Amino acid sequence: MLLAKDGIFPITKDKNGNPLPLLPASGLPFAGTIQGEGKLCGIPSLFVRVAGCNLHCCWQSVDGKTAPCDTTYAAYQIEQTLSLPIEDICAILLQNSDTIRHIVLTGGEPLLQAKELTTLCQLLKKNRNFHFTLETNATLFNRELAECIDLFSLSPKLSSSHTTSFRPSVPRLNPVCIQYYIQYARQCQKDFQLKFVYACEEDITEIRELLSGLQGWQNEDILLMPLGGTPEMMRTNAQKTLEYCLRNGWRYCDRLHISLFGDRIGV
């Protein structure tokens, strides 16, 4: 499987249980971090970050500042990738999950390696009853992988993301695919969240238009998150984000990991 440079994090042991020579980016002498976003915000978790994405996103805030994807190194300006056998990834996660039961599959875009992630999830489930979150831009769907997932974290890209696609056949926004995720979650007793980045007021109109064409969601499934990869930029957008959450009955989505660790990777 092709992983980003922070591919499995934060960890303190190798696949054989031997201590790693350096502390993880969190600075803590043990494995694990918290999920910083969404319905499971604050839950102790381990992350698997795959390399590669089918979209290229770069936002611009109302004050003119640009904010590229906060994982460009894993998405479209890929640096220092790591190729590991699935069995090794499974062993590393098991060695570092003494008190952790939540694993987050993220990227990049995880669905580009759906087959490999399905095998990984199946191997892990045989050893322990892990809870899996899949973080995806919701342009692609794979049923075999979906069967392994407990929470679908869907992050549709709005016009303000200035997104271009590396696959011309894959649109920036795919309402049909989003609806499929919602229906699958409802039918199979799984959970989902629709998580949007707020950058400008036009985003709210676009979100309302998208939601008007979707069925099966409730207000508590809709999350609005302030644009920003740093605490300073988040504060710039936080007040308006809160305002629109209250007006529409949506959830305010913090980025707790940024508040705790700043814009470091691997935390």
C-alpha positions as CSV (number, residue, x, y, z in Angstrom):
1,M,0.0,0.0,0.0
2,L,1.3,3.5,-0.8
3,L,1.3,5.7,2.2
4,A,2.0,9.4,2.8
5,K,5.2,10.3,4.7
6,D,3.2,10.3,7.9
7,G,1.5,7.2,6.9
8,I,0.7,5.6,10.2
9,F,0.6,8.0,13.1
10,P,1.3,8.7,15.9
11,I,3.1,5.5,16.8
12,T,6.0,4.5,19.2
13,K,6.6,0.9,18.1
14,D,7.5,-1.0,14.9
15,K,5.7,-4.0,13.6
16,N,7.6,-6.3,16.0
17,G,6.8,-4.2,19.1
18,N,10.3,-2.6,19.3
19,P,10.5,1.0,20.4
20,L,11.1,3.6,17.7
21,P,14.1,5.8,18.1
22,L,12.2,9.1,18.0
23,L,9.0,10.3,19.7
24,P,6.0,10.8,17.4
25,A,5.2,14.3,16.1
26,S,2.7,14.7,19.0
27,G,5.7,14.8,21.4
28,L,4.0,12.2,23.6
29,P,5.8,9.0,24.7
30,F,3.0,6.8,23.7
31,A,1.0,6.0,20.6
32,G,-2.3,7.7,19.6
33,T,-3.8,11.1,19.2
34,I,-7.4,12.4,19.2
35,Q,-9.7,12.7,16.2
36,G,-9.8,16.5,15.7
37,E,-12.9,16.8,13.6
38,G,-16.5,15.6,13.3
39,K,-18.9,13.5,15.4
40,L,-16.0,11.7,17.1
41,C,-14.0,14.8,17.9
42,G,-11.8,14.0,20.9
43,I,-11.8,10.2,20.6
44,P,-8.4,8.5,20.9
45,S,-7.4,7.3,17.5
46,L,-4.7,6.0,15.2
47,F,-4.5,7.3,11.6
48,V,-3.6,5.6,8.3
49,R,-2.9,8.2,5.6
50,V,-2.7,7.0,2.1
51,A,-0.9,8.9,-0.7
52,G,-2.7,10.3,-3.8
53,C,-5.9,12.1,-4.5
54,N,-8.1,12.6,-7.5
55,L,-8.8,16.3,-6.6
56,H,-6.6,19.4,-6.3
57,C,-8.0,21.9,-3.9
58,C,-6.9,25.4,-2.9
59,W,-9.3,27.7,-1.0
60,Q,-9.4,31.5,-0.8
61,S,-10.9,33.2,2.3
62,V,-12.9,36.4,2.3
63,D,-9.8,38.4,3.2
64,G,-8.0,37.2,0.1
65,K,-5.7,34.7,1.8
66,T,-5.1,31.4,0.1
67,A,-5.3,28.1,1.9
68,P,-4.2,25.0,0.0
69,C,-5.2,21.5,1.0
70,D,-3.7,20.9,4.5
71,T,-2.3,17.6,3.2
72,T,-0.8,18.6,-0.1
73,Y,2.2,16.4,0.7
74,A,-0.3,13.4,0.6
75,A,-2.6,14.6,-2.1
76,Y,-1.1,16.3,-5.2
77,Q,2.4,17.5,-4.2
78,I,3.4,14.1,-2.9
79,E,6.6,13.9,-0.9
80,Q,8.4,11.0,0.6
81,T,5.9,8.2,0.2
82,L,6.2,4.9,1.9
83,S,5.3,1.6,0.4
84,L,4.4,-1.1,3.0
85,P,2.9,-4.6,2.8
86,I,-0.6,-4.7,4.2
87,E,0.5,-7.3,6.7
88,D,3.1,-4.9,8.1
89,I,0.6,-2.0,8.4
90,C,-1.7,-4.4,10.3
91,A,1.1,-5.4,12.6
92,I,2.1,-1.8,13.3
93,L,-1.4,-0.8,14.2
94,L,-1.9,-3.8,16.5
95,Q,1.4,-3.1,18.3
96,N,0.4,0.6,18.9
97,S,-3.3,0.1,19.8
98,D,-3.2,-1.0,23.5
99,T,-6.0,1.3,24.6
100,I,-7.2,2.6,21.1
101,R,-10.1,1.1,19.2
102,H,-10.7,3.8,16.6
103,I,-8.7,3.8,13.3
104,V,-9.2,6.6,10.8
105,L,-8.5,6.0,7.1
106,T,-7.6,9.2,5.5
107,G,-5.5,10.7,2.7
108,G,-5.3,12.1,0.0
109,E,-8.3,10.1,-1.1
110,P,-8.5,6.6,0.4
111,L,-10.9,5.3,-2.2
112,L,-8.0,5.3,-4.7
113,Q,-6.6,2.3,-2.8
114,A,-10.0,0.8,-1.8
115,K,-8.9,-2.8,-2.5
116,E,-5.8,-2.6,-0.2
117,L,-7.7,-0.8,2.5
118,T,-10.5,-3.4,2.4
119,T,-7.9,-6.2,3.0
120,L,-6.3,-4.2,5.8
121,C,-9.6,-3.6,7.6
122,Q,-10.6,-7.3,7.2
123,L,-7.2,-8.4,8.8
124,L,-7.6,-5.9,11.7
125,K,-11.2,-7.0,12.4
126,K,-10.0,-10.6,12.8
127,N,-7.8,-9.5,15.6
128,R,-9.8,-6.8,17.4
129,N,-13.1,-5.1,17.2
130,F,-11.8,-1.8,15.7
131,H,-14.1,1.1,14.8
132,F,-13.2,2.5,11.3
133,T,-13.8,6.0,10.0
134,L,-13.3,6.6,6.3
135,E,-12.5,10.3,5.4
136,T,-13.3,10.8,1.7
137,N,-14.2,13.6,-0.7
138,A,-17.3,11.5,-1.6
139,T,-16.6,11.3,-5.4
140,L,-15.9,7.5,-5.3
141,F,-17.6,4.5,-3.7
142,N,-16.5,0.9,-3.1
143,R,-19.0,-1.5,-1.6
144,E,-16.5,-4.0,-0.2
145,L,-14.6,-1.3,1.6
146,A,-17.9,0.3,2.8
147,E,-18.8,-3.0,4.5
148,C,-15.8,-2.6,6.8
149,I,-16.5,1.1,7.7
150,D,-18.4,2.3,10.8
151,L,-18.4,6.1,10.1
152,F,-18.4,7.7,6.6
153,S,-16.9,11.2,6.9
154,L,-17.9,12.8,3.6
155,S,-16.2,16.1,2.7
156,P,-17.7,17.4,-0.6
157,K,-15.7,20.1,-2.2
158,L,-17.6,23.4,-2.8
159,S,-16.8,25.9,-5.5
160,S,-14.7,28.0,-3.1
161,S,-12.2,25.1,-3.0
162,H,-11.2,26.0,-6.6
163,T,-10.9,22.3,-7.2
164,T,-9.6,20.6,-10.3
165,S,-9.8,16.9,-11.0
166,F,-6.9,14.7,-12.0
167,R,-9.5,12.3,-13.5
168,P,-11.7,14.2,-16.0
169,S,-14.5,11.6,-15.5
170,V,-14.7,12.4,-11.8
171,P,-16.5,15.7,-11.0
172,R,-15.6,17.9,-8.0
173,L,-19.0,17.4,-6.5
174,N,-20.9,14.1,-7.0
175,P,-24.4,14.3,-5.4
176,V,-25.3,10.8,-6.7
177,C,-22.3,9.3,-4.9
178,I,-23.1,11.3,-1.7
179,Q,-26.7,10.0,-1.8
180,Y,-25.4,6.5,-2.2
181,Y,-23.3,6.8,0.9
182,I,-26.2,8.2,2.9
183,Q,-28.5,5.4,1.8
184,Y,-25.9,2.7,2.4
185,A,-25.3,4.1,5.9
186,R,-29.0,4.2,6.8
187,Q,-29.7,0.7,5.4
188,C,-26.7,-0.9,7.1
189,Q,-26.9,0.7,10.5
190,K,-23.7,2.7,10.0
191,D,-23.1,6.4,10.6
192,F,-22.1,9.3,8.3
193,Q,-21.4,13.0,8.4
194,L,-21.4,15.7,5.7
195,K,-18.5,18.0,6.6
196,F,-18.1,21.3,4.7
197,V,-15.4,23.9,4.9
198,Y,-16.7,27.5,5.2
199,A,-14.6,30.0,3.3
200,C,-17.2,32.6,2.1
201,E,-20.9,33.3,2.2
202,E,-21.4,31.7,-1.3
203,D,-20.6,28.4,0.4
204,I,-23.8,28.5,2.4
205,T,-26.0,28.9,-0.7
206,E,-24.2,26.0,-2.4
207,I,-24.6,23.8,0.7
208,R,-28.3,24.5,0.9
209,E,-28.7,23.7,-2.8
210,L,-26.8,20.4,-2.4
211,L,-28.8,19.4,0.7
212,S,-32.1,20.2,-1.0
213,G,-31.4,17.4,-3.5
214,L,-30.4,14.8,-0.9
215,Q,-32.5,12.6,1.2
216,G,-32.0,10.8,4.5
217,W,-29.9,13.3,6.4
218,Q,-30.7,15.2,9.5
219,N,-29.3,18.5,10.8
220,E,-26.9,16.8,13.2
221,D,-25.3,15.0,10.2
222,I,-24.3,18.4,8.7
223,L,-21.0,19.9,9.9
224,L,-19.6,23.3,9.1
225,M,-15.9,23.9,9.7
226,P,-14.0,27.2,9.5
227,L,-11.4,27.4,6.7
228,G,-7.8,27.4,8.1
229,G,-4.8,25.2,8.6
230,T,-3.5,27.4,11.4
231,P,-5.2,28.6,14.6
232,E,-4.9,32.2,13.4
233,M,-6.7,31.5,10.1
234,M,-9.4,29.5,11.8
235,R,-10.1,32.3,14.2
236,T,-10.7,34.6,11.2
237,N,-13.5,32.3,9.9
238,A,-14.8,30.9,13.2
239,Q,-17.4,33.6,14.0
240,K,-19.2,33.4,10.6
241,T,-19.0,29.6,10.7
242,L,-20.7,29.6,14.1
243,E,-23.3,32.1,12.9
244,Y,-24.3,29.9,9.9
245,C,-24.4,26.8,12.1
246,L,-26.9,28.5,14.5
247,R,-29.0,29.9,11.6
248,N,-29.3,26.5,9.9
249,G,-29.2,24.1,12.8
250,W,-26.0,22.5,11.7
251,R,-23.1,21.3,13.9
252,Y,-20.1,23.5,14.4
253,C,-17.0,21.5,13.5
254,D,-13.8,22.4,15.3
255,R,-10.3,21.3,14.3
256,L,-9.2,20.3,17.7
257,H,-5.8,18.9,16.6
258,I,-4.9,22.3,15.2
259,S,-5.8,24.0,18.5
260,L,-3.6,21.4,20.4
261,F,-0.7,20.9,18.0
262,G,-0.8,23.8,15.4
263,D,-0.2,22.9,11.8
264,R,2.2,20.0,12.4
265,I,1.7,16.8,10.4
266,G,1.5,13.4,12.0
267,V,-0.5,14.5,15.0
